[in-house]
Amino acid sequence: MAAPSQPQQATYDAIVIGAGIQGSFTAYHLAQRHRNTLLLEQFILPHSRGSSHGQSRITRSAYPQGHYARMMPDSFRSWQRLEAEAGTSLYRRTGLVLLGPAGDLELEGCRRSLGGVEDLDATTLAQRFPGFRLHAGEVAVWDGTGGVLFADRALRAVQDVFRRHGGTLRDGEKVLRIEPGAVLTVTTTAGVYRAPRLIITAGPWTGALVAPLGLRLPLQPLRIDVYYWREKEPGTLSTGRTRPCFMTLGLSQAPHSIYGLPALEYPGLVKLCYHHGSPTDPDKRDLAPSGAPHPNIALLSSFIKSYLPMLEPQPAVVETCLYTNTPDGDFILDRHPKFSNIIIGAGFSGHGFKLAPVVGKLLCELSLSEEPSHSMAPFAITRFPGVLQAAL
């Protein structure tokens, strides 16, 4: 819904800035707790300017970090609950193959998070999923819970349910100013809103929003290239049992953090990307980057030749997305150190979508001073020194 031309003034129980998947789930949980909630979005919805757009994201139980592994069962249940509430399918179970060197510590951590699983050697992997090729000393771990979340559909669903619970979603309103206080004031391009609690989930724009509040968060927006590669023989990775997602954990002939999804978005095109990008200003992401325009094509082409030779070695479609990374790859989910009624959710580092239902619940709980349902220690702002500075 577009913002009306007349300036708006209203008071709410809570305001959430940023209607990506994290902010939308935060607003959803607040509305379910019968809090009159305003969800603000600077762009007209739907949009592709942030980190929550597109048709697919990987979900999985396998995580080397214990805190995320413990959150995933809650996340799976919450996605199923949203499917029931929205009356639509949001997840396709394809399974996930983790590829790495035998004995790798990260692979061992993933295996522990799955409760112990059988390794697949090169022969077994090729028999079960024709087309995958491993090299000497490499193994695969199977996560049968893994699959694909339908991202655009999921974002619409959570926003629709939020509104059904009485929430207010206003898009096309850029936040101009945040004034702290027992009752905060948020001024946008179209109105002035007040609430006793504020949650900021503005993705790559979070740093700019919190800087006037005296915070210098170590958030790095990255431009990520998203590639789709054509199958040499249609159906090789898109039919029958040969449809898993996969992730690499440092192979002998490929770097850490290449990931892929079966051909779901474009017929016959497999989504295969590198989990790293180039620093960017989120408002200037469309400017051509310096140097090679798509520096990861050569790296991914080499990976395809070594491990997925059933794909053409040059991409058929190239799109872009934004990550917002923290130095350690862990999220920021915490209160402002000075203004305790301002809650910040940021730095999802390219792996937050699957955990959004739990992130939204935790941010909701923080804003209501409830006991968090998971440990918040890994997500504290104070783990980064020198973030609190004098307000501008």
Secondary structure, 3 states (H helix, E strand, C coil): CCCCCCCEEEECCEEEECCCHHHHHHHHHHHHCCCCEEEECCCCCCCCCCCCCCCCEEECCCCCCHHHHHHHHHHHHHHHHHHHHHCCCCEEECCEEEEEECCCHHHHHHHHHCCCCCEECHHHHHHHCCCCCCCCCEEEEEECCCEEECHHHHHHHHHHHHHHCCCEEECCCCEEEEECCCCEEEEECCEEEEECCEEECCHHHHHHHHHHHCECCCCEEEEEEEEEEEECCCCCCCCCCCCCEEEECCECCECCCEEEEEEEEECCEEEEEECCCEECCHHHCCCCCCCCCCCCHHHHHHHHHHHCCCECCCCCEEEEEEEEECCCCCCEEEECCCCCCEEEEECCCCCCHHHHHHHHHHHHHHHCCCCCCCCCHHHCHHHCCCCECCCC
